[in-house]
Amino acid sequence: MGLRGPKDTKNRSQLLVPNVQYLCAGFGGTLESFCTLRPSEKGFHRRPAGRKDVKFEKIRNWRKGLQWVARLVLGGALLVAGIFKLIDDSALFETVAYITWLPVWFKLLVVDLLPWAEIVLALLLVTWRLDRWVRPPVIALYIVFLVFAIYGTVTGIEGDCGCFGELMNSTFGWPMILRNTLLLLLSFALYLPVSNRSSG
């Protein structure tokens, strides 16, 4: 046995790192929240820790908040639109009838299924259910709405599409294009990573 030099001290410090980390974790993160022990040539030294964790936590909370806003706005719009279409689908029927190049059977299918699709997607969206399967059709639906708004404005389709009943004016024009553009942009927030939540 003899005296050990600085090199031995450094190696000994590196070997103790897993044990120190285990002790910090064993205290429920209490030590880990205030200090981090790191090996050096002279042994261990302490430094403030947790700044990066706080930054990442703020980013995660911001993303999660934006996710909730997107789900409530997009889901709410789909839910209201679907309910009003079920109550009275005459405006939707008249609007779809303007698209002469679509087959009649497809127009009837849209009138019959679109309200139910909007309601189901809205409920799944705000409850985070089947997330992996819900987000793509939601984004696709808002893309279709935007394309249809542009098509209706360019071709001069008149009248109200009846999307929101008496709550909001839904005549074709730049306001409808702008509204659908904003909703489509908001829909991409559904893919912001926020947590380890299962996608059901």
C-alpha positions as CSV (number, residue, x, y, z in Angstrom):
1,M,0.0,0.0,0.0
2,G,1.3,3.4,-0.8
3,L,0.3,7.0,-1.3
4,R,-1.9,7.5,-4.4
5,G,-1.3,10.4,-6.7
6,P,-3.7,12.7,-8.4
7,K,-4.3,10.2,-11.3
8,D,-5.6,7.6,-8.8
9,T,-7.8,10.2,-7.2
10,K,-9.3,11.1,-10.5
11,N,-10.0,7.5,-11.4
12,R,-11.5,6.9,-7.9
13,S,-13.8,9.9,-8.4
14,Q,-15.0,8.6,-11.7
15,L,-15.8,5.2,-10.2
16,L,-17.9,6.8,-7.5
17,V,-20.1,8.8,-10.0
18,P,-22.8,6.1,-10.4
19,N,-23.0,5.7,-6.6
20,V,-23.5,9.5,-6.0
21,Q,-26.1,9.7,-8.7
22,Y,-27.9,6.8,-7.1
23,L,-27.8,8.5,-3.7
24,C,-29.2,11.7,-5.2
25,A,-32.1,9.7,-6.8
26,G,-32.7,7.9,-3.5
27,F,-33.6,11.1,-1.8
28,G,-36.5,11.7,-4.2
29,G,-34.5,14.2,-6.3
30,T,-34.0,16.5,-3.4
31,L,-30.2,16.6,-3.7
32,E,-30.4,16.4,-7.5
33,S,-32.6,19.5,-7.6
34,F,-30.0,21.7,-5.8
35,C,-26.6,20.4,-6.7
36,T,-24.7,18.1,-9.0
37,L,-21.5,16.3,-8.0
38,R,-19.0,16.0,-10.7
39,P,-15.5,14.4,-10.6
40,S,-12.5,16.5,-11.0
41,E,-8.8,16.0,-10.5
42,K,-9.1,17.1,-6.9
43,G,-12.3,15.0,-6.2
44,F,-15.9,16.2,-6.3
45,H,-17.2,19.7,-6.6
46,R,-20.7,21.1,-6.5
47,R,-22.4,23.4,-9.0
48,P,-25.9,24.7,-9.3
49,A,-28.1,22.5,-11.4
50,G,-31.6,22.3,-12.8
51,R,-31.6,25.4,-15.0
52,K,-31.9,23.3,-18.2
53,D,-34.6,21.2,-16.6
54,V,-36.6,24.4,-15.7
55,K,-36.1,25.7,-19.3
56,F,-37.3,22.4,-20.8
57,E,-40.2,22.3,-18.4
58,K,-41.3,25.8,-19.4
59,I,-41.1,24.7,-23.1
60,R,-43.1,21.6,-22.4
61,N,-45.8,23.5,-20.6
62,W,-46.0,26.1,-23.4
63,R,-46.4,23.3,-26.0
64,K,-49.0,21.6,-23.8
65,G,-50.9,24.8,-23.4
66,L,-50.9,25.4,-27.2
67,Q,-52.0,21.8,-27.7
68,W,-55.0,22.4,-25.4
69,V,-55.9,25.6,-27.2
70,A,-55.7,23.9,-30.6
71,R,-57.8,21.0,-29.5
72,L,-60.5,23.2,-27.9
73,V,-60.7,25.6,-30.8
74,L,-60.5,23.0,-33.6
75,G,-62.7,20.5,-31.8
76,G,-65.2,23.1,-30.8
77,A,-65.5,24.4,-34.4
78,L,-66.0,20.8,-35.7
79,L,-68.6,20.0,-33.0
80,V,-70.6,23.2,-33.5
81,A,-70.5,22.8,-37.3
82,G,-71.5,19.1,-37.1
83,I,-74.4,19.8,-34.8
84,F,-75.8,22.7,-36.9
85,K,-75.5,20.5,-40.1
86,L,-77.5,17.7,-38.4
87,I,-80.2,20.2,-37.4
88,D,-80.4,21.7,-40.9
89,D,-78.4,20.3,-43.8
90,S,-80.2,22.3,-46.5
91,A,-77.5,24.9,-46.8
92,L,-74.8,22.3,-47.1
93,F,-76.8,20.5,-49.7
94,E,-77.3,23.6,-51.8
95,T,-73.6,24.5,-51.5
96,V,-72.4,21.0,-52.6
97,A,-74.9,21.1,-55.5
98,Y,-72.8,24.0,-57.0
99,I,-70.0,21.6,-57.6
100,T,-71.3,20.2,-60.9
101,W,-68.3,18.0,-61.6
102,L,-68.8,15.8,-58.5
103,P,-71.1,12.7,-58.9
104,V,-74.5,12.9,-57.2
105,W,-73.8,9.9,-55.0
106,F,-70.6,11.5,-53.7
107,K,-72.5,14.7,-52.9
108,L,-75.2,12.8,-51.0
109,L,-72.4,10.9,-49.1
110,V,-70.8,14.2,-48.0
111,V,-74.1,15.6,-46.8
112,D,-75.0,12.5,-44.8
113,L,-71.6,11.6,-43.3
114,L,-69.8,15.0,-42.9
115,P,-71.8,16.1,-39.8
116,W,-71.2,12.8,-38.0
117,A,-67.5,12.8,-39.0
118,E,-67.1,16.3,-37.6
119,I,-68.8,15.4,-34.3
120,V,-66.9,12.2,-33.8
121,L,-63.5,13.8,-34.6
122,A,-64.3,16.7,-32.3
123,L,-65.1,14.5,-29.3
124,L,-62.0,12.3,-29.9
125,L,-59.8,15.4,-30.3
126,V,-60.7,17.1,-27.1
127,T,-60.5,13.9,-25.0
128,W,-57.1,12.9,-26.5
129,R,-58.6,9.5,-27.6
130,L,-57.0,7.5,-30.5
131,D,-54.7,10.5,-31.0
132,R,-52.5,8.8,-33.6
133,W,-55.5,8.1,-35.8
134,V,-57.5,11.3,-35.2
135,R,-54.9,14.0,-36.0
136,P,-54.4,13.1,-39.7
137,P,-58.1,13.2,-40.7
138,V,-58.6,16.4,-38.6
139,I,-55.8,18.2,-40.6
140,A,-57.0,16.7,-43.8
141,L,-60.5,17.9,-43.1
142,Y,-59.3,21.5,-42.5
143,I,-57.2,21.3,-45.7
144,V,-60.4,20.3,-47.6
145,F,-62.3,23.2,-45.9
146,L,-59.6,25.7,-47.0
147,V,-59.5,24.4,-50.6
148,F,-63.3,24.5,-50.8
149,A,-63.3,28.1,-49.4
150,I,-60.8,29.1,-52.1
151,Y,-62.8,27.2,-54.8
152,G,-66.1,28.8,-53.8
153,T,-64.6,32.3,-53.7
154,V,-62.9,31.9,-57.1
155,T,-65.9,30.3,-58.9
156,G,-68.4,32.7,-57.3
157,I,-70.5,30.3,-55.2
158,E,-73.2,32.4,-53.6
159,G,-75.0,31.9,-50.3
160,D,-74.0,30.6,-46.9
161,C,-72.6,27.1,-46.5
162,G,-74.4,26.8,-43.2
163,C,-71.3,25.6,-41.3
164,F,-72.1,27.5,-38.1
165,G,-75.8,28.2,-38.5
166,E,-76.7,31.6,-37.2
167,L,-73.6,32.0,-35.0
168,M,-71.3,33.1,-37.8
169,N,-71.4,34.3,-41.4
170,S,-70.2,31.5,-43.6
171,T,-70.5,33.1,-47.1
172,F,-67.7,32.5,-49.5
173,G,-65.0,35.2,-49.6
174,W,-61.7,36.3,-48.2
175,P,-63.0,36.2,-44.5
176,M,-63.8,32.5,-44.9
177,I,-60.4,31.8,-46.6
178,L,-58.6,33.6,-43.7
179,R,-60.6,31.8,-41.1
180,N,-59.9,28.4,-42.6
181,T,-56.2,29.3,-43.1
182,L,-55.8,30.1,-39.4
183,L,-57.6,26.9,-38.4
184,L,-55.4,24.9,-40.6
185,L,-52.2,26.4,-39.2
186,L,-53.5,25.8,-35.7
187,S,-54.1,22.2,-36.6
188,F,-50.4,21.6,-37.0
189,A,-49.9,22.3,-33.3
190,L,-51.5,18.9,-32.7
191,Y,-48.2,17.4,-33.5
192,L,-46.2,19.3,-30.9
193,P,-44.5,16.8,-28.6
194,V,-45.7,17.6,-25.0
195,S,-45.4,14.4,-22.9
196,N,-45.3,10.6,-22.8
197,R,-49.1,10.4,-23.0
198,S,-50.2,7.3,-24.8
199,S,-51.9,7.8,-28.1
200,G,-54.6,5.2,-27.3
